[in-house]
Amino acid sequence: MKPESLSPMTWRFSDRAEQLQSSAIREILKITMRPEIISFAGGLPSPLTFPVERMQAAYESVLTREGKTALQYGPSDGYAPLRAWIADSLSTDGVHILPEQVLMLSGSQQGLDLLGKVLIDEGDRVLVETPSYLGALQAFSVYRPQFVSVATDDDGLVPSHLADVGQGARLLYSLPNFQNPTGRSMTLERRVALVDTCARLGVPLIEDDPYGALSYNGEPLPKLLTMNPGGVIYMGSFSKVLTPGIRLGYVVAPLPLIRKLEQAKQATDLHTAQITQMVVHEVVKDGFLKEHIPTIRKLYAAQCGVMLDALAEHFPAGATWTRPQGGMFIWVNLPAHIDSMALLEEAVANNVAFVPGAPFYANAPASNTLRLSFVTVPPEKIREGVATLGRLIAARC
């Protein structure tokens, strides 16, 4: 039989696969590849912060010293010296984190998928902030939970709301520091209340913390992990403090959960790339991040200030926005009648892009919201892009 006479395959996808949807951000990023577009869309770290020479030297050093080990398969839980470094960096006077509590990940997004795999059954109630990180909603949705939205305001998640919605929930997912998408941070009082409430309800608390080191004043608030290491699952990443291209993250949790996550990881990718972990350890082991992170904070604080000034100058009355003290994002609320998805289409036609806010909501999306990222755009382009958006919004008011 000749190949051209074969009938085309009719594919039947699993029910789980039918739940999959493309990331709204990733689809928008395809548009922003056009060089004329001023893009406030991507949550991408600034390439100006990438320590290229340091990484190059680390690769050369690792390959010269331990090349055969670096290029071999590695243990599923990760490179032991790097796990020990992470455990030590997270330990405090009152809390000692063990290296055995650290599982290395192929990007922290993998951790969200693994947590969904081992903690969520179909129909389980999963608590998320309003709005929440789109990548987490995507990862968890594959396991068909019932998302329950928890109220937030300018001080972050509202712990008192858990009394109404938290009973019987399988987990709570939170970004307490410079949250994606809003840029908000939880106050110390609320952190204490959140940890206490989750402990009383018996709800595991996921603390996703990719932006915690990016406090503009250099003084981040205490981690939830240090308040209750037995009930908090901590997620970290090297993407925002070194480079996202290495795809290296980690999860820290009590040992019974780490063992299950490790088993799930073995079924996913066997292990995270050994050479990547060895190179990152080579970079960070002697205190490089203490020198490097302040340069990131300084750049991002300056970029944020430019955007906040431009918003104040060009956005019309009726629009409000967050004023982050760290991280990479500003969240905008437009007058209620303005649909940011329709605004995006007009903005792209005028060579500006952003992310509409609706995809960040698990329930009852607010279509008059949008997220702006300022860290990859030069100041003059920030001013130009915000002025364009302000003109388009004013025309709809």
N, C-alpha and C positions, 0 to 999 in steps of 0.2 A: 504493500500500500504506500503510495506516495504521500509525503507530509502535507502537500497542499490539499489533499482530499480529506484530511482529518477534520472533524467538527471542532469548533472552538469550545474550550472548557467553560462550563457554567459553574461559577464559584459559589459555594454556600458557606457563609461566614458564621462563626459561633455567635450566640446571643451576646457574649461579652464583647466580641469585636464590633458588633452592631452599635455598642455604646460609645465607641471611640469617635472623637471629633477633632478636627484640626485646631491647633492653638490660634486664637484670634491674633495674638501678637506675631506669631511666626508668619502668618499670612500677610500681615501688614508689612513685615520686614522685607518681603519680596518686592513690595512697591518702593521701599526706601533705598533699595540698591541703586536706584537712578541717581546719578551724581548731582542733579539739580535740586533734589529734595532736601529740605531742612528737616531732619528727623528728630522729633522728641519722643519717638515711639519705643525704641528698643531699650531694654534694661541692661545695656551692655556697659561694662566698665570702660573707662577711657584707656585707649592704647598708650597714651602718654605715661601711664603709670606702670606699664609692663616692664619688669626688670630683665630686659633681653640679655644684656651682657652677663648678669649674674646667673641666669638660667643656662646660658651657653657654657659658662665656666663649670657649672655644676654637672651638666651632661658629660663634659669632657673628663672631669674628675672621676665621676662614677664609672664611666665606661673604661677609663684607664686602670682604675684600682680594682673594680669588681664587675667587669663587663659581663663575664659568663653568668654570674648570679643575677645581674640586672636584666639580662635578656632571657632568663628562664621563667617557667611558671613559678608562682609564689603562693603562700598560704592564703586561704580564703578570708581570714580575718584581717590580713594586711601585714605590712612591713613592721616588724616589732619595734625598731628604734623610733619610727615615726609615731606609732601608737603610744609609746612611752612619752614622747615629747608632747603630744596632745593631752594626755592624761595629766602630766605635770602642769601644763599651761592652764588647765581648767581647775586644778586643785586650789583650795584656799586653806587658811588656818583651821577652819572648822570642817572642811569637807575634803576627803582624799579620794580622788578618782583613780581607779586601777587601770593599767593598760588593757587588761582583759575585758574591760567595759567598753572599749573602743573598737568599732568595726569600720574599716575603710570602705569607701564607696566610689563607684565610677561616676562621680558627680552627685551632689546631694539630691538631685531629682530621683536617682535610683533609690535613695533611702525612703522617699515618700511612697514609691511603688512597693518596696519591701514591707514597709509598715502597714500599708493597705492589705497586702497579701496575708500577713500573719495576724492582723488584729481585726479586720472587718469581714463580717459575713453579710450576705445580702439582707437588706432591710434594717441593718444596725443604724442607730442614731449617731451621727458624727457631727460634733459641734465645730463651727467655723465662724470666724469674724465676719463682720459686715462692713465693707467688702473684704475679700480674702485673696490670697495669692492664687492666680489662675492655674499655675502648674500643680499645686496641691489639689485643687478641685478636679483637674484632669486625671491625676494619678489615682485619687480615691474613687472617682466615679466609675472606674472599670469594675470595682467590686460591689457596685449597686447599693451604696448606703442610702439612708434617708438623711440628707443634709439638714441640719438645724442651725439657723442663723442666730448668732449672739450679737446683741447690741454693742455698738461702739460710739465713741465721740472723740473730741480732740485729745483726750487723755488716754485713748486706746480702748481696749475691750472693757466692758462694764461687768465686773464680777458679780454684782448683785443680780444680774439677769439670769445667772446660772441657776438660781433657786427656782425659777419658773421653768427652765428648759433642760437642765442638766441631769435630772434623775434618770438613771438607766442608760446614759449615753456610753458608747464604746470608747470614745476618746475626744479630746479637744485639741484642735490645731491652732497654734497662735504664733504670731511674729511680733514679739514685744518691742523690738528695736528698729525704728525707722522703717516701718512696715511697707512692704510692697503689696498694694499700690499707693497707699496714702502718705507715706513718710512719717506717720505718727509714731510716738513711743508711749508705752505705758508708764505711768508714774510709779514711784516706789510703793506708795500706799496700795495701789491696785495690784502690783505684783504680789505683795504679801497676801492680799485678800484672795487673789486668783489661786495661788498655790494652796492656801488653806481650804478654800471652797472645793477645789478638785479633790483634795485628800479626803475631805469629809464625805463627798459623794462617791468616792472610789473610782474617779474618772482619770485615766492616764492623760497626762498633759504633754503635748509635743511643743517644744520650744525650738522653732526654726530661727536660726540666728546668723544669716549670711552677712548682715550689715552692721552688727554690733560694734565692730572695731572702727566704724567710720563716723564716730561722733565728732562733730566739728570742734568741740571744746576739749576733746581727748579724755573725757570722764564718763564712760558708759555706766549705766545703772547696773546693780547686781543681777547676775543671771538667775533665772528661775531654778536652774539645776542646783545651784548652791543652797537654795532654800528647802529643797526636798529631793535629794538625789535618788531616793527610792521610788518616787512617783513621777519624775520628770524625764522625758526622753529629749535629749539635746541633739540638735543637728547643726553641724558647722561645715564650712567650705573654704577652700583656698582660692575660689574663683574671683572674689572681690578684693583680695589682698595680695594676690600674685598675678594670676592670669586664668581666665575661664577655659582656655584651650587645652589645659592639662586634664580637665574633667576629674577633679579630685575633691571628694567630700568625706564626711565621716558622721557616724551616729554614736552617741554615748547613752547607755541605758543600763538598767540592772541586768545582771548576768543571765537570768532565765530568758529574758527577751532577746538579749544579744545572741544567745545560742540559736534561737529560732530564726532570727534575722540572718545569721550566718548560713543556716541550712537553706533558707530561701535564696540567698545570694549564690550558693553553690549551684542551684538549679537554673540560675539566670546567666551568670558569666564566669563561674568558677572562682575568679579573683580579680581584683583591680590590678592594672598594669604595674608590675614590680618596678620597672625602670622609672616610671613616673613618681612613685612613692619614694624611691631612693634619691631621686634628684631633688624633690621638694624637701626631704629631710636634710640633704646637703645644703640647701639654701637657707633653711630656717634655724638650724641647730645652734648656730653661734650668735643668735640675737638679731638677725637681719631685719625681721619685721618691726622691731622697735625703732629702727632707723627709717624704714621704708613707709610704714603706714602713716606717719605724720605728713609726708609729702602728698599722699592721696587725700587726706583730710583737708589740707590747705587748698588743693586744686578744687575739690568738690565744693567746699564752702564758698570759694570765690564764684564758681559757676552758679551755685544756688542763689547767691546774692544778686547776681546779674539778672537771673530770671525773675526773682521776686520784685526787683525794681521795675523790670519791663512789664510785668503783670499789673503792678500798681499804676503805671503810666498809660497802658493801652487797653486794658480790659474794662468793659463798661460796668456801670452800677448794676447790682443784681448778681454778679459773678463773685464767688468767694473761693478761697484756696487755703491749703495748709501751708505752714511755715516751718518746715522740718529743721531740726537741729543736727541732722546727720543723714547719711544714706544718699540716695540717688533720685528721689521722686518727689513731685508735687502733685497733689490731687485737687482738681477743680470741680466745683459745683456751679453749674450754669442755671439761669432761670428755668423754671420747671417745664416750660413749653418747648425748650430747645432739645432736639434729639442729636446727641453727639455723633451717632453713626452717620446721619445725613450730613452733619457738619464736616465729618472726615472726608467725605467724597468731594465736597467743595474745597476743603483745605488742600487736598492732594492736587486738585486742578490748579491750585495756586502755589504748588511746590512746598507744602508744609504737611507733616504727618505727626499724628499722636495716636494714643490708644484709647478708644471709647471705653467708658467705665463699665458698661453692662456685663461683659463677660467675667468680671471679678466678683459677681454676686452669685451665691449658691441658690438664692431664692429672691423673688421680687426685685429684679434688677432696676437700678435707677438709670434711666436712659439719658439723663441730663448731666452726667458726670464724665470726666476724662482724666487720664494720667499723662503727665509730662515728665520726661527724663531729660536732665540738663547736662550730664557729665561728658558726653561725647561731642557737644556742639560748641564751637568757638564763641566767645562773648558777642562779637558783632553779628553772628548768625542767630544767636539766641534773641537778640533785640529785634532783628529783622523778622524772624519767624513768629515771635509773640505779637509784634505789631500787625502782622498779617492776620493772625488768628483773632486778635482784638477787633479788627475791622470787620471780619466775617461774622463774629458774634454780635457786634453792635448792630449790624444790618438785620439781624433776626430778632432783636429786642423790641 
